[in-house]
Amino acid sequence: MSRPKRLPTHNYVGRAVYFLTFCTHERIKAFADPEVAARTLEQFRRTAAIEQFAIRAYCLMPDHVHLLVEGLSASSDLKRFAKMAKQRSGGVHRRRCGQRLWQEGYFERVLRDGDDLRSIAQYIVDNPIRAGLVERPEQYPHVGVGGTL
């Protein structure tokens, strides 16, 4: 699969909000394993702190991840955050499981001032319901909302 193109008019640095999707390599169901999901989320949180991003909502589905992230400073760089989050979590996974975790690239949506962050966070949180995995978001272990929306 080729990498999705980035917007040529957006530099991805600064205080912006993004809806991200990362897919696993060959759509393996890596996050069906609670330990893999926990280790991956730990690396995402670590990377967010280092790269000055807040994770506003997340969902680790069996074969992909949705994140709602917000740059917290003028130097917050989404491309760097995404690269480092995938690199760190993928490295941990390869060392522990001996296999590749991520497909190349990722999908992003740059959110605008008028976008309703609560609706987007709800969409992320409700993903396991739409997939038929649970009836209520609180039944799914790898989903969360943080901070104010």
Secondary structure, 3 states (H helix, E strand, C coil): CCCCCCCCCCCCECCCEEEEEEEEHHHCCHHHCHHHHHHHHHHHHHHHHHHCEEEEEEEECCCEEEEEEEECCCCCEHHHHHHHHHHHHHHHHHHHHCCCCECCCCEEEECCCCCCHHHHHHHHHCHHHHCCCCCCHHHCCCEEECCCC
